């Protein structure tokens, strides 16, 4: 059984789309560990703020199958393919970590290359997996978060919306 972490975000009807994602993830994988939800500014473009969280789950499925489930959930939320990398979206689910696996796949990389670059990913991840050791840096997520310049990417805790 692998421990898997996913990053979820939305800035188009985010409450409804994040709730959809959580329902579908529970339906596919069972019990989930949810971080608190945070509001953060759009990165790389002018747009509405995003709501973000990180989800932990256990699965026997290989990463490619988990990625296929994620793509199906994107479809349910009406996410358009081929849109710009930095743009508003109803739902964005990223496969962040899969145990200590390091993998280069044509559709994704493990660990996700930018997992340590964004407060809206690293902060929530540190809340639910502080002792998880990043498979490439060999440092804990808590250590990475402690070194992160939080002022450069402020997060605002959102009241319980899920």
Rosetta blueprint (number, residue, H / E / L):
1 X L
2 X E
3 X E
4 X E
5 X E
6 X E
7 X E
8 X E
9 X E
10 X E
11 X L
12 X L
13 X L
14 X H
15 X H
16 X H
17 X H
18 X H
19 X H
20 X H
21 X H
22 X H
23 X H
24 X H
25 X H
26 X H
27 X H
28 X H
29 X H
30 X L
31 X L
32 X L
33 X E
34 X E
35 X L
36 X L
37 X L
38 X E
39 X E
40 X E
41 X L
42 X L
43 X L
44 X L
45 X L
46 X L
47 X L
48 X L
49 X L
50 X E
51 X E
52 X E
53 X E
54 X E
55 X E
56 X E
57 X E
58 X E
59 X E
60 X L
61 X L
62 X L
63 X H
64 X H
65 X H
66 X H
67 X H
68 X H
69 X H
70 X H
71 X H
72 X H
73 X H
74 X H
75 X H
76 X H
77 X L
78 X L
79 X L
80 X L
81 X L
82 X L
83 X L
84 X L
85 X L
86 X L
87 X L
88 X L
89 X L
90 X L
91 X L
92 X E
93 X E
94 X E
95 X E
96 X E
97 X E
98 X E
99 X L
100 X L
101 X L
102 X L
103 X E
104 X E
105 X L
106 X L
107 X L
108 X L
109 X E
110 X E
111 X L
112 X L
113 X L
114 X L
115 X L
116 X L
117 X L
118 X L
119 X H
120 X H
121 X H
122 X H
123 X H
124 X H
125 X H
126 X H
127 X H
128 X H
129 X L
130 X L
131 X L
132 X L
133 X E
134 X L
135 X L
136 X L
137 X L
138 X L
139 X L
140 X E
141 X H
142 X H
143 X H
144 X H
145 X H
146 X H
147 X H
148 X L
149 X L
150 X H
151 X H
152 X H
153 X L
154 X L
155 X L
156 X E
157 X E
158 X L
159 X L
160 X L
161 X L
162 X L
